[in-house]
Amino acid sequence: ISAPISWIVIILIVFAFLNRKYTDYRVTTKRVSCKKGIISNSLQEVSLKDIRSIHLKQGVIDSLLNIGTVAIGSAGHAGLEIKFKGVPDPQTVKEMISKLKD
């Protein structure tokens, strides 16, 4: 691997690590939230009573590693509003949100 490509790979790995470290997913008895940010922050929240859909996505490698994406759609937003990416045991997370919602 040439030197410029090595630096690009290192930068991508560092970026992925920092992105994961500074992403906080929360599920409470009232809401689901996703907070992201290193320098600036963004916060997405959905009240449990407003959740209309919960989707689980796992590719082949994700299934083998038992990780996946749990996506949540709400009444006030078209499409999927919050995505929990790279979540361990995503089926359990989806079921937990469903039980709290009902």
N, C-alpha and C positions, 0 to 999 in steps of 0.2 A: 504494500500500500504506500502510495506516495505521501509526502509530508502534508500537503494541503488537504487531502482526503482524510488523513488521520486527525487533523484538527477539526474538521467538520464532524467526524464521528464523535470525537470527545465533546464538542460543544453540544451535539444532540443528546448525548448521554447525560451530561450535566443538566441541560434544560429539562429533560424528562424526569430526572431525580428531583430537581427543585419544584417542578410543577406538581409532582406527587406529594412532596413534603409540605407544600403550602396550599393543599386542597383539603378542606374539612367537610365531611359528609355527616349530617346529623338527622336522626329520627327521634322525635319526642312524642309524647302523648297528644300533642296539639298540632305539630307541623313537621315537615320535611324540609331540610335546607342544605344548600351547597355554598360554601364560602371558598373563594379562590383568590390568590394574589400573593405576589412577592413584594412589589413596590406599591401598586395600587390594588385595592380589593374590590371584588364584586360579590354580592350576596343574592342568592335566589332562594325564595321561600314559597312553599305552598302549604296552606292549611289542610289538615287531613280531611276536613269536611268538603273541601273543594276538589279533591282528587277524583278524576273520572276514569283514568286508565293507568295501569302499571304494566310495563313491558319488560321482558327479560331477553337479552341477546347474548348468545355465546357462540363463538366459532369453534372449530374443531380443536385447535390448540387451547382455547379458553376452557373448553369442557375437560380436557385432559388435566389442566392446571386448577380446575374448579374455581375459575374467576369469570367475571362477565360484567355486562352493563345492565343496570336497572334504570329504566327511563319512566318518568312520571309525567302524566298529562293532567291539566286542571281544567275546570269549567271556564275560567276566564281567559284562556289562552289556547289558540289553535295549535295543534301539534303537541310535541313533547316539550315540557318546560324545564325539567331538571333531569340530568343524567348522572348517575353514580357510575363512573367508569373504573374498570379494573377491580371490582369489588370481590373479595373472597366469599365463597359460598353464596352466590347471588340468589339462588332459589329461596334460601332461608330469609334473606333480606326482603325479597318480594313478598313472601308469606307474612312476615312480621308487619310490613306496611299495610297489607290487606286486612289483617286482623285488627290493627289499630284503627283503620279507616271504618270498619263495620261496626 
